[in-house]
Amino acid sequence: MDRDRDGWDFQEWQAALGGLAPEAAALVGLAAAERIAGCLRDERFRSHAAGEADVVEELLAGCWEGAAPERLRELAAAVEECSVAYADLVMDGDDDEEVPEGALMLHLDALTAVAEAAAACAGGPWDGALRCLQTTAMAAVSALERDPRAPGADVELRRQREDLARVRAGDGGVRVAADLRGRAREDAQAWHRAVEELALDHD
């Protein structure tokens, strides 16, 4: 089905982002990536992936600040490698690190979202932004299912729509990017709490 259980509609967002300039579409995805990247502030993630966490921060900053596409692609490749390692970690159960499965999945979703958003920012197809938005919306559903205090898909979907409206109204300019970045960094705190403080360790 095109509409996920979180109410996120693929065709609706495909049309919405497709109607924007590629750079503007990338901004909407980048804001979502910045929000969910709050999961990677989790000390359990940083305890065995501190280097990767630093790479994510550098990559996001580079996307917002217009770093060279070659550098963005280099950093994105490193994030994708970390995603693969994390996928193996999830499959293995991470017995040694004792990180709850729910937290691991949110870490993995965050890495995936960041890599997709960065691909769009580095001059790749804008559908990387589309996949980033979908990943983030689905992660919000998963977090809420594991703990009712976590940010839900309704919150994330509202943010995505608000970001889309701001980009359309501002034509994706520098001021719009700064506005989206500032608010996304504030929202990232809620994702941080969701993965680190809430009871994400039960099925």
Secondary structure as UniProt FT lines:
FT   TURN            5..6
FT   HELIX           10..18
FT   HELIX           22..36
FT   HELIX           37..41
FT   HELIX           43..65
FT   HELIX           69..92
FT   TURN            95..98
FT   HELIX           101..121
FT   TURN            122..123
FT   HELIX           127..146
FT   TURN            148..149
FT   HELIX           153..170
FT   TURN            171..172
FT   HELIX           174..196
FT   TURN            200..201
//
